[in-house]
Structures are given as structure tokens and as C-alpha cells.
Amino acid sequence: MAKAVVTVIGKDKPGIIAGVSNTLAEHHINILDVSQTIMSDIFTMSMLINLEKLDEEYNKLQDDLNGLGKQFNVEIHMQREEIFNAMSRV
């Protein structure tokens, strides 16, 4: 199963979770696991997603998430699971 990790960090504001979830749903992406925390007024979220039904290229999804990050003024990063795991071992 092709998976990726999506991370979001920035100042908390309404709509971040909905925006990310809706963007993923538009690309037919299933969220496998999610963890979110608010520390003071800083929002952090990590998601494990299934890329198997990605209806467009990976880069298009990444561009859409980057645009959403600009809209909410947060950092959104997506990394394939195998790269994430390799980086964790370094």
C-alpha cells in the first residue's frame, strides 16, 4: 500500500482540519491515522494517508496542499512513507 505522511504546523485558526481533509477527499485520498495538538496557539497535525486511489499525480496533490497552506498561513508538508522512514533512520 502506498502511503504518505502529511504534517501541518502554524497558528491555530478555524478550518485547517476541514481544509486539509476536503483537499485529500477531492483527490480520493483516505486518511488512515491522524494526530493533532494545539500548544498555546500553535496548531500541529500529522496524518498518515493512503495514496492508492490518488486520482492525479502526486505533485498535483502536493501543489494543492501548498496552496492551502498559503491560504491558512500554515506549513503543510507531504512525504512518501518510505522517504519519511528512511529519514527517521538517519
C-alpha positions as CSV (number, residue, x, y, z in Angstrom):
1,M,0.0,0.0,0.0
2,A,1.4,3.4,-1.0
3,K,1.3,5.8,1.9
4,A,2.4,9.3,2.8
5,V,2.8,11.4,5.9
6,V,1.2,14.9,5.9
7,T,2.3,17.4,8.5
8,V,0.7,20.8,9.3
9,I,2.0,23.4,11.6
10,G,1.1,27.1,12.2
11,K,-1.0,29.5,14.2
12,D,-4.4,27.9,15.1
13,K,-7.4,29.1,13.2
14,P,-10.8,27.6,12.3
15,G,-11.0,25.4,9.2
16,I,-7.5,24.0,9.0
17,I,-8.6,20.4,9.6
18,A,-11.6,20.7,7.3
19,G,-9.4,22.3,4.5
20,V,-6.8,19.6,4.6
21,S,-9.4,16.8,4.8
22,N,-11.5,18.2,2.0
23,T,-8.4,18.6,-0.2
24,L,-7.5,15.0,0.4
25,A,-11.1,13.8,-0.3
26,E,-11.1,15.7,-3.6
27,H,-8.1,13.6,-4.6
28,H,-9.8,10.3,-3.4
29,I,-7.3,10.0,-0.5
30,N,-8.2,8.0,2.6
31,I,-6.9,9.2,5.9
32,L,-5.6,6.2,7.8
33,D,-4.5,7.9,11.0
34,V,-4.4,11.4,12.4
35,S,-3.0,13.2,15.4
36,Q,-3.4,16.9,16.2
37,T,-2.4,19.1,19.1
38,I,-2.7,22.7,20.0
39,M,0.2,24.1,22.0
40,S,-0.6,27.6,23.2
41,D,-1.9,28.9,19.9
42,I,0.3,26.7,17.6
43,F,-1.6,24.0,15.7
44,T,0.2,20.8,14.8
45,M,-1.2,17.8,12.9
46,S,0.2,14.6,11.4
47,M,-1.7,12.4,9.1
48,L,-0.9,9.0,7.6
49,I,-2.7,8.8,4.2
50,N,-3.3,6.0,1.6
51,L,-2.2,7.1,-1.9
52,E,-3.5,4.0,-3.7
53,K,-6.6,5.8,-5.2
54,L,-4.7,9.0,-6.0
55,D,-6.7,10.3,-9.0
56,E,-4.0,12.7,-10.2
57,E,-0.3,12.9,-9.9
58,Y,1.4,13.1,-6.5
59,N,2.8,16.6,-7.4
60,K,-0.7,18.0,-8.1
61,L,-1.8,16.9,-4.6
62,Q,1.3,18.5,-3.2
63,D,0.7,21.7,-5.0
64,D,-2.9,21.8,-3.8
65,L,-1.8,21.3,-0.2
66,N,0.9,24.0,-0.6
67,G,-1.8,26.4,-1.9
68,L,-4.0,25.5,1.1
69,G,-1.1,26.2,3.4
70,K,-0.7,29.7,1.9
71,Q,-4.4,30.3,2.3
72,F,-4.3,29.4,6.0
73,N,-0.8,30.8,6.6
74,V,0.5,27.4,7.8
75,E,3.2,25.0,6.7
76,I,1.9,21.8,5.0
77,H,4.3,19.1,4.0
78,M,3.7,15.7,2.4
79,Q,6.3,13.0,2.2
80,R,6.0,9.4,0.9
81,E,6.2,6.9,3.8
82,E,9.3,5.2,2.5
83,I,11.2,8.5,2.4
84,F,9.8,9.5,5.8
85,N,11.0,6.2,7.3
86,A,14.4,6.4,5.6
87,M,14.9,10.0,7.0
88,S,13.9,8.8,10.5
89,R,16.7,6.2,10.4
90,V,19.5,8.8,9.6
